[in-house]
Amino acid sequence: MKVQLEKIKQEFQKGLNEVSDVLMLEEFEKRFFSRRSGEMTEAMKNLKDLSGDARKEMGRLANEIKNELLEMLDQKRVDFNRGDSALLVKTEAIDVTQPKLPKQIGGHLHPMTIVHNELEDLFTSMGFMVLDGPELESTYYSFETLNIPATHPARENMDTFYIKDHSDWCMRPHTSPVQVRAMQKYGAPLRAVVSGRCFRNEATDASHDHTFYQMEGLVVDREISIANLIGTMKELLSGVLRRDVEVRLRPGYFPFVEPGFELDMKCLVCSGIGCGACKHSGWVETLPCGLVHPKVIEAGGLDPNEWTGFAFGLGSMRLAMQKYGIEDIRHLHAGDLRFLNQF
Ligand code: PHE
């Protein structure tokens, strides 16, 4: 009898390990405890054939083992219900009443990517192409085609990184070289935006970095006017910032536009009081723009008597700073997760 009970216990333990779902567990329980033919039930029935002390002793042992096995069954059931077991049967695991868990995503887009994606969506909805251009650019496209000859003083405030032993190649100081590349490639009429990284020989501070992002815009068509330019700029700012912004237009000088403007926006970080993001002036230079200079149209292979255009060069990092209330441009490159995880 004792041997029989030990054997049942052993088999039970072995078998329980192989039980992988609730349905199997039910079957398993029946095998040992079913009233009619359960192995344990049968063993207990045999007790009546024993007599006296032996019956008492075996009765105690049988009960002990029975309780042990029942406890193991219970534990297994609890594990299944908690979903602890990797062996959970799929049909049983789905609780259709459970609220949907938020998706756990390992990463997310950088704020600059978000801003550029939004800008590109906005401009494609207005019929613009989204173009790309090289970061390592010739001085010909970076300056010459943009009406900035070698001796022109405008080269100084667009000083950038030159390639050793190849002084006619530089890291582009702006996205404007793509204006001419686009005209040469696609002709007119043309609507295009180009977002990308630019570089300058810059002492960094809260609003300047040596590496930064711009979004260039170019429209070439017949009879383009300043009204077209201003209308598009307003659409751009309200589209991205999703609120009314106060703007002001000042004359600005860029050799590749005529007339040229600086469109400033009232600082949204400090509401115009003055802070690091707006160089304590309350206004942020956001959008240099103007009507494309005839010489640039010509460099693009088009007839300036027939074609006119406007262009703008949005400092998209500054726009991101305004959109999210970031007070220092350098956060955007620092790679600090405490900053980035906020987006
Ligand atoms: N490329 C100019 C800059 O980086 C900005 C600009 C672009 C101005 C287009 C006018 C038109 O400063």
Boltz pocket constraint, residues with backbone or C-beta under 6 A from the ligand:
constraints:
  - pocket:
      binder: B
      contacts: [[A, 173], [A, 174], [A, 175], [A, 176], [A, 217], [A, 254], [A, 257], [A, 260], [A, 261], [A, 288], [A, 289], [A, 290], [A, 311], [A, 312], [A, 313], [A, 314]]
      max_distance: 6.0
